Amino acid sequence: MPFCGSMDTIEQPNPNRKKECPPEKGFGIISLHAYKPWFVGEIRVSSRFEIAALTFSSRSLRPQHTTRIAAAEVDEMASPHNSATDLVEVPSSVLSTLLDSVKELKEGMSAQQAEISQLRAEIAELRATNTSLISQIQILHHESTTPKFSKFKELPVEIRCIIWRMALTVPQIHIITDELVSRSKVNLVMQACTEARDVGLKLKLAFFQVGPMKFFNQNIRDYMNWEDDTIWIPDESFLSDRPVAFYCSECPPWPEGDSQAGHLRQIPHFCHLEVHKTRRLGGRLAINYDKWEDPSLDEDGNWEGNSTESLWYYRSIRRLYIVVNNSEAIRDRDIIFVEPAESPRRTLVRCLGCKDWEELAAKKVKTMEFFRTERAELRKKKLASGMTEEELYKAELDDLSDWIIPEVKFVEARPAAVQKDWIIANSSSGRLRV
């Protein structure tokens, strides 16, 4: 079936030229106006009706597609050009061929985009692996050149125990993601010998486990110093799902007859010793900046906590680190947090009106304080309207009145220097005490 269209401009052979001279090739525009299954578009053609390009759009296709066909010659036209009507007929096979070509191009572009995305992911993974390998090579080099202390076993047991306690309580950063859980250095020290393990168990350190609670006895216990160590969970949504549980080794386990009989008590909600009520103010948490969400209004005009809700759940957190760089150090064995090298305006995308990191941190603290106040007002209104505490709990309107807002610091993650691995430098060196 032929397609009809109107010719806007086309260069025709000059009638004044000699008949034996062929006309010069010119280009014109044919605009095709039609409805389903017709297409609207432009065809640039030569005097021999060689189709050079086609740009079209269709009601049956959502996006506009552009394709280029190399000199697809139309040998015969259904009717010659009529200058009076500016109409030209195009065989349906031409547009059918063009449609097939556009479809192939679209599929090819989609495949190329998928390949590009995959290559970018592989490049990022290779960079992270390279960073980790460099660090491991440095560690191996350091270990091979470090002199051994062969007289350690000859020291008095009291001095050896002091050394073990110092090694077991060095502050560290624990990284927890869907794919990676860093091995606690406390575990490594406790595996050195029976004496080190006995000293570690006597310290009754807290520990965390990743995985369902029903596998409590099978999951690895990563021991930590609750007051001094930092938990880095890059994506706070991973934290809100709560597959990570922190346990107290000092509190007695749940008694017989309880649904959790034999299990240790979780931090912070179920520690009941008086000594832990003060220690619960310890704890440090790190979350990536691009995953942090400030409180926002919901459809009913109430404030949602977003990331703040997750932070409140572990309300023993004393300090919050917000990691501003999309760091490749996350796969590294040992990392440190340092002051950001650049200003907020140069580092962050969503940062307006903040000259320095201290100002931005103060804004985060005020935002959390504002949310705590708004939550208290909302709970007061709900209770006055007749809601019970149980109903408020089911509505996820928890009481935040006793929540202590943590200190906020913006940091960058960097691979730890081997010689500084177990040393906490002064703040003047630019390294934060973590």
N, C-alpha and C positions, 0 to 999 in steps of 0.2 A: 504494500500500500504506500503510495507516495506521501511525502510530507510537504505542506505548503508554507511559504513564508514570504516576508516582504523584504526587498533589497533596499537598504538605506543608501549605500554608495558602492559603485563598482566601476572600475575603469574599463571602458569599452574600446575596441579598435578604432583608430582614427579613420573616418571615411575618405579623407583627402589623401591618404597614403596609397601607394601603388598596390594593386591587388597581389602582386607576387611577393610583397614584403610581409612577413608574418607580424602580427601585432606584438608590441612589447608586453611583457608580463607585468600586470599590476595586481594590487590587492584591494579587496573590498570587504564589506561586512554584510552578511546576510543574517537578519534577525528572524528567528523562528518563533512564532507566537502560536501556542496551541494549548489544549487541555489534555487531561488523561486520555489515552496513554501518550499524549504528545509532550514534547519538551520545549522549554523556552531557552533560547541561547543565542550565541553568535558564532558564525562560521566565517573565518577569513579565507578567501579563495583567490586563486589566480585566474587569469583570463582563460586558462584551460580547465578551470574548475578543479584544480588540485587543492584538496583540503589541507591547510597548513596547521590549524589548531581549532579546538572547539572548547568553549566554556559554556557549561549548561547547568541548569538547576531544574529539579523536578519535584512535584508535590509528593511523589512516592519516595523521595530520598530526603532525609532531614538536612544533612550538611550540604554545602555547595562544593562540588568537585571540579577540578581543573585538570585537563589532560592535554597532551600534545601528540598528534598523529603525524608521522613523517610522510608527507606527500602521498596521501592515499588518493589515487587518481580516480575520478569519476568519469568513465568513458562515455557514458551516454546519459543525458538528462531527459527526463520524461517530456519536457517541453522547453523550448528556447526562452531566453529572457524576453519579457515583454515590457518595454519601457513605459507603456501606458499604465499598466497595473502594478509594476514592480513586484511581480510574483515569480517564484521559481519553485519547481518541484524537485525534491530530493528523494531518491529511492530509500525505502525503509531499511534495506540491508545495511546502508551506511551507518545510520544511527544505531542499529543493532550491534554492529561491529564496535562502534565507539563505546556503547554501554558496557560491552564485555571487557573492553580495554580498561575503562575506568574501574570496573569491579576488580580486575586483576591488580591494578595499581593500588587500590585501596587495601586489598589484602596484603600486598607486598609491603606497603608502608606500615601496616599494623604489625607485621612480622618483624620488620626492622626496628620499630620502636620497642618491641618486647626484647629483642636481642640487645639493644642499647641499654635498657634498664638492667638486664642481667649482667652485662659487661660492667656497668657502674657498680653494681653490688659486689661483683667478683673483685674489682679493683680495690674497693673499700676493705674487703676481707683480706686481700693480699697485703695492703698497707698495714692493717692491724697485725696480721701474722708476722710481717717483717719487723714491726716495732717490738713485738713480743720476743722474736728470735734474737734480735740484737741484745735485748735485755738479758735473755738467758745465756747468750754467749759471754756477756760481761760477767754474769754471776759465776759461770764455770771458770772463766779466767781468774776472777777474784778468789774463788775457792781453791784453785790450783796454786795460787801464789801466796795465800795466807798461811803464815806459820802455824803449825799445830801445837797445842798446849798439852804435851804428853804427860805433864805432872799433875793433871787435874785429879786423877784418882787418888793421888797421895795427899790431897788436901783434907783437912778435918771435915767430917760430915756436916758440921754446922755451917762451914763456909760454902761447901758445895750446895747446900739447901738454899742459902742466900742467893747464890748465883742462879740457881734454877728459878727461884721466885722472881728475880729481876727479869730473866728471859721470858717468863710466862706472863708478865704484866706490862710488857712494852706495848704502847698504843699502836693500833693498826686499823686499816680500812678493809671492811668486808664487802665484796661486790656480789650482789644477788640479782640475776636476771633470769629470763626464761631459759637461756642457753648456758649460762655460766654461773657457778657459785664458787667463789675463790676459797681456797683451802686455808683454814685458820692456822696461823703460826703457832698458836698455843698447842694445837694438835700435833704439829711437827715436833715441837720441843718435847711433848709428853711421850712421843714415840722413840725418843733417843735411848732411853733405858728405863728400867723398873723404878729406879730412884726418882727420875724426873717425873714419871707418871704418878707416883705416890705423892710427890710435892704438889703437883697440879690438882689432883683430886682433893687434897686437904684444903686447897684454896676455895673450893666450892664455888667455882666461877659459873656465871650464867652461860647458857648456850642457846643456839637457835637451830631449828630444823626446817627444811624446805620440803613440803609434800603433805599429803593427807595425814590427819592425826591418827587414822586407823593403822598407819604403818609406823607408829611412834617408836616401837622397839627395833624396827629395821632401818629407820632413817639415820643418817650420819649426824652426830652431835658436833657442831662447830662451836668450840668454847670461845668465850670473849670476855673482855672487861667492860661491863655494862656502863660504868661511869666514864671511861676514857676512850673506848673504841668508837668507830664511826661505821654505820651501816649505809652503804651506797646502793640504793634501789633506783636506777635511772628513771623508770616509768612508775609513777605513783599509782596508776591503775593496777599494777601488779601488787602493790601494797594493799589497795582497797579490797582486792579479792581475798586477801589474808591467807595465802598458802604458806606464809612465813610465820612461825610461832617461836616466841622467846620464852625460855623456861628458867625458873629460879632453882638453884641447887641447894639453897639454904633452907627454904621453907619445906616442911614435911609434906609428903605426897598426900593425895586425896585419900580419905579413910575408906575402909571397907563398907560396902553398901552404896557408895556413890557411883554414879554412872562413869566417872573418871577414876575409879579406884585403882590405885597403884601408879597413876600418872603424876608427874611433877606439876606444880602450879605455874601457870603462865604469867609472864610479866606483860603489862603492869597490873592487870585487873584482879588477879587472885593471890597476890603476895599479901600475907596478913601479918607478917612479923613487924614489930614496931621499928626495927632497924631498917627495914626496907621502905618504910613510908618516907624516909628522908632520901634514901638512895634512889627512889623512883624518880627523883628530880634529875637524875643523870641521864645519859643517853644522847647520842648524836646521830642525826639522820641526814643523808645527802640525796637530793633528787635533781634530775636534769631540768634546766630552765624551760626548754621547749615542751616539757610534759607537765609543768606546773600550771594549774588553773586557779585563778583568784575566785572568790565568791561571786555569784551572779544571781540575778532575779529569775525565778521560775515563772511559769504561765499564770500562777495565782498571785504574783507580786511578792512572793516570799523569797528570802535569800537562801540560796543553796551553797553549801560549804565547798563543794568540789574537792580540790586537793586538801583544803583545810580540814575537812571531815576525816580524811585518812590520817592526817597528822594528829588530830585530836584522839583518834582511837589509840594511838601510841602516845598518850598525853604525857608520858614521862620524858619525852624528848626535850632536852634542855637547849640544844643548838641545832639549827637547820642550815645545812649547806646547800646552796643552789648552784649547780655546776653549769657554767655558761658555755663551755666549748663542747662541740660534738666530738669528744675525745676518742682517739684510737687507743688510748692507754687503758681503756676498760678491759681489754684482753691481756693486759700486762700482769705479770705476777705481783709486782710491787708498785704502788703508785702513791703520790702525795698530792695534797691540795695546796695550791699557791694562789697568791693574789692575781687577779686578771691583769694581763699585760697591757690591754688597751682600755679606753674609757667605755662606759655603757653605750654611748652613741655609736662608737665604732664596732662594738662587739655584738650588740643585740639588734634585732629587727624591730621588735615592738617596744621601743624605748623612746619616750618623748619627754623632754623637759627635765631629765635627770643628768646632772653634771658629773656626779661621782657615784661610786658603789655604795658608800655609806648612806647617801640620800635615798637611793633605790631600796636599800635594805630597810630603812626607817619606814618607807611607804608600805612595804610588805607587812611589817609589824602592825602599823595602823590599820591596814585592811583586815587583818585577823582580829584585832581588838574590836573593830566595827562590827564584824560578823558575830562575835561573841555577844556583844550588846544587843544586836538585832535578834539573835536567837532567844535571849532572855525575855525581850519584849513580846516576841511571838508566843513563847510558852506561857507567859502571863495571861495573854488574851485567850489562848486555847483553854487554859485551866478555868478562867472566869466563865467561859461559855459552857462548861460542864464536862470537858474531856478529862480523863483520868491519866495518871502517870503511865499506866500500861498502854493506853491508847496512844499517848505521845511517843512512847518507845517504838510501838509498831509503825507509827508514822515517821520514824527516823528523826524525831525532834528531841534529841538527847539534851540533857542538861550540861551546858558548857561552863557553868558559873565557877567551877573549881579548876578550870583549865588554865595553866600558866603558859602564856605566850612564849615561845622559844626565841632565843636570839637568832638573828638571820645574818648570814654571811654569803656573799657571792664569791665563787672560787673557780679556778681552772684545775683540771686533772692533768697531771704530768707523770711520766715514768720516774720512779725513784732512782736516784743515783746509787750505785751499788755500795760505795763507801759510806753513804748516809742512810743506808737501808734501815738500820736499827737505832738511829740517832735522831733525837728531836732537836732541831736547831732553834736558835733564838728567833723571835719574830723579826728582828732587824735584818735577817737574811732573806726575808720575803716569804718564808715558809710558815704556814699556819700550824699551830699546835693542834694536832688531830689525834 
